[in-house]
Amino acid sequence: MSETDWDKVWVKVEHATKQFFTKKGTVTALEDVNLEVHDGEFVCLLGPSGCGKTTLLRMIGGLDAPTSGTVEIDGEIVDKPSPMMTMVFQEYSLYPWRTIAENVGFGLEMMKVPKDKRAEGVAKYLELVGLKDFGNSYPYELSGGMRQRAAVARALASEPAVMLMDEPFGALDAQTRNKMQRELLEIWEKTKKTILFVTHSVDEAVFLADKIVILTPRPGRIHEIYENPLPRPRDRTSVEFASLRKKVLQVIEELEQENANL
């Protein structure tokens, strides 16, 4: 995708700082974060544990407010969750008493979408994620990977402009995780959604992202933003892939070492 395809800025974070006030004192999770995410970009947030990746994602999603600075989506200040954004978490967050189809349609139900239109949307996205034959199944009847695909379908069904994904494949085994990464890219290429994806895996970030945003240890600041030059489909065994992975991993390790020496 060329830069001209990314004229529209969907998400804009300006000088955002997030502090938590506890009995032991003030904890600064994020400090002076500035970030722009354009229409159709796949952006991965990467960094050491505790660097504030999830906090940043929650602020963008309107689940947390910055202590100072602003977060905007489509030019509007984010001060609460918006139907323009949906979140997919590491935990599948499916209602066990609802069928997969009922889970996928839950957001549409809350939006008061008529039943027939809701059924159309559910069928569309169940087919997109490869679960069209499992609409009447319950979450406990599906594998972990299938449950996460259902969670992705639920997020897509409400037609958001931006999908926020917080380590959605972190609980899966390596083989299933790689398969889900490939399937997510296929969905992204079909839907052209803007995706912000939190991960602690360098390999996952290099495989998925157009842009890799590296955060420092707490307080989280943006240390570096890599534009990923690797063409798709990406080959994890290629020299180019290994070289970029090594480069990004080295940056992460240096940040962790600097933090340990403080």
N, C-alpha and C positions, 0 to 999 in steps of 0.2 A: 504494500500500500504506500503510495507516495504522500509527500507532505501536503499536497493540494487536496487530498481526500480528508485531511484532518483540520480543515479550516475552523470548524466549530469546536470551541472549548466547552465540554460538558461539565467538568469538575475543575474548580479553582480553589486552591488553599493558599491563603495569604497570611504570612507572619503568625501562624497558629501555634500557640503554646497551650499545653494542658498540664495543670497541676492538680494533685489530689491532696486534700488536707486531712491528716490523720492525727491521732493522739501523740504520735512520735514526731510529728512535724510535717512540713510540706514536702511532698515528693513531686518533682518535675518529670513527667513522663515524656513530654515532647516539648521542644523549644524552637521557636521561630522557623516553622516548617513552611516552605513555599513549593507548590506543585501545581502543574496544569496537566489535565488529562483530556485528550481530544476525542472527538467522535470516532468510534470504531477501534480505538486503540485497545490492545491487551497489555496491561501494565502489571508487573509483579512488584510487590513490596517485600524487600529482603533485608535481613539483618540479624544480628545476634539475638538470642533470647532476651526478652525484657526491654527491647529497644523501642517499643511503642507501636509496632506494626498494627496490632489489633485495635489499639486505642485510636490510631489515625483512621482506620477503616470505620470504626464506630462513630467518630466525629463526622466523617463524610456521609454516613448513613443517617445522621440525625439522632443517634442513640445516646451520644454524649455531646456536650457543648464545649468548645474551646474556652479556656480561661481568658485568653486574649487572642486577637486575630479573627479571621473569618473563614468560613467555608461556603462556597457557592456551587449551585448546580444550575446550569442554563441561565446564569446571570442573577439568580435569586438566592438570597441568604438561606442557608440550611439551619433551621432551629428546631426541627422535629422530623421524624421519618416522613418520607415522601413516596407516593406511588410511582414516581419516576425512577426510584431505586429499590432493588430487592437484595436481600442478603441470603447467602448460603453458608452454613456453619459446618464445622468439622463433625458435630453431632448431627444426625440426619433430621432431627426435629420434626419427624412425621408423627401425626396423631395415630396411636396404635388401634384405636377403635374405629378409624375411618379406612375405607378401602383406598388403594393407590389413586384411583380416579377422584375420589372425594378429597383426598389430600391435595392433589394437583389443582383441583378447582376451588380450594378454600379461599384463596385471595380474591378470586372472581366473585365468590359468594359474598364476601365482605364488601365488595364494591357494588353489590346489588345488580350484577349482570344477570339478565334474564336466563332462565334455566336452559333454553335451547341454545342460546349463544355460548353459555358456559360449557355445555356439552361439546360444542364444536371446538372451543379452545382447548379443552382437556384432551380430546381425541387428537388434535393437531400436535400437541406437545408430547403426548405419550408416544406417538409414532416417531416424532423427531428424536427422542432419546432411546428408542428401541424397546419400549414397554407397552406397545399397543395391545398385546395379548395378556397383560397383567393388571388391567384396570380394576378388575373385581377381586384382586388379591389383597391381602392385608400385609402391612410392613413386615411382620414376623415371618412371613412366608418367602421373603426375598433375601438374596444375599446382600452383603454390605454395599457392593458396587451398584447393585440394582436399586437399593434404597437411596443411594446418593444421586443416581440418575433421576429418581422420582423427585428428589429435593430440587434438582436443577430444573426439571419440568415445571414444578410449582412456581419457581422463581420466574421462569420465562412466561408462564401463562398470563401474568398480569401486564405483559408487554412493557417492561421497564426500559428506560433509556440506558440505565447503568446497572450492571450486576456487580455486587460486592461479595467476594468469596474469601472466607477466613479459614485457611488451611483445610479446604473441603475434602482432600484426599489423605489427610494425615493419619487417619485411623485404619487405612486400607493396607493390605500386604503389597509388596513391591510390584508384583506382576499385575494385580488389579489396578494399582495406582497408575502404572504406565498406560494401561488400557484406557482408564478414565481420562487421562491427559489427552490421549489421541482423540477420544470421543468428544471431549470438551472443545477441542480445536475445530473439529468438524461442525459442531453446533455453532460455534462462534463465526465460522466462515459462512454458514448458511444464514444466520440471523443478523450479522454485522453489529452485535451489541458491543457497547463499551464495557470492558471488564477490568476491575481492580481485584487483584488476587494476592492474598497474603500467603507467604510460604517461608519456611526456614531451610528449604532444599535448594541449593545452587543449581543442581541438575534440573529440577523442575522449572525454575525460573528461566534458565537458558533454553529449555525446550519450548516453553509456552510463550514467552513475552516478546512484544515489540520493544518494550522499554523496561529496564530493570532499575528500580529505585533502591539504593542501598542506604540504610539508616545506621547511624552510629549507636553504640551502647548508650543507655540512659544517662542524661536526657537525650531522647531520640532527635537527631537532626539529620537532614539529608546530606550525606557525605558525597555521594556521586550518583549520576544518572547515566546508565549505559543504554545507548541505542543499539538494539540487537541487529547486527547486519546479516545474520544467517538466513538464507532463503528457506521457505517451507516447501515440502515436508523436510523436517530436520532429522538428521541421522546422528544418533547419540554416539556412534562408533567412529565418526569422521574426525579427521585431524583438526578441522576448524572448530567443531563442537568442543572437543577436548581442550583446545587452546583457550577458548572463551571461558569455559567452565573453570579452568585453572586460574585464569586472570581474576575472575570474580571471587573465587574462593580465597585467593591470596589476599584480596582487599578485606574480606570478612575476617580472616585470621589475623591480619595486622591490626584491625580495629579491636578485636578481642584482646590481643596482646597488649595494646596500648592501654586499654581499660584495666587490665589485670595489674599493670605497673603503676597505676594511679594510687 
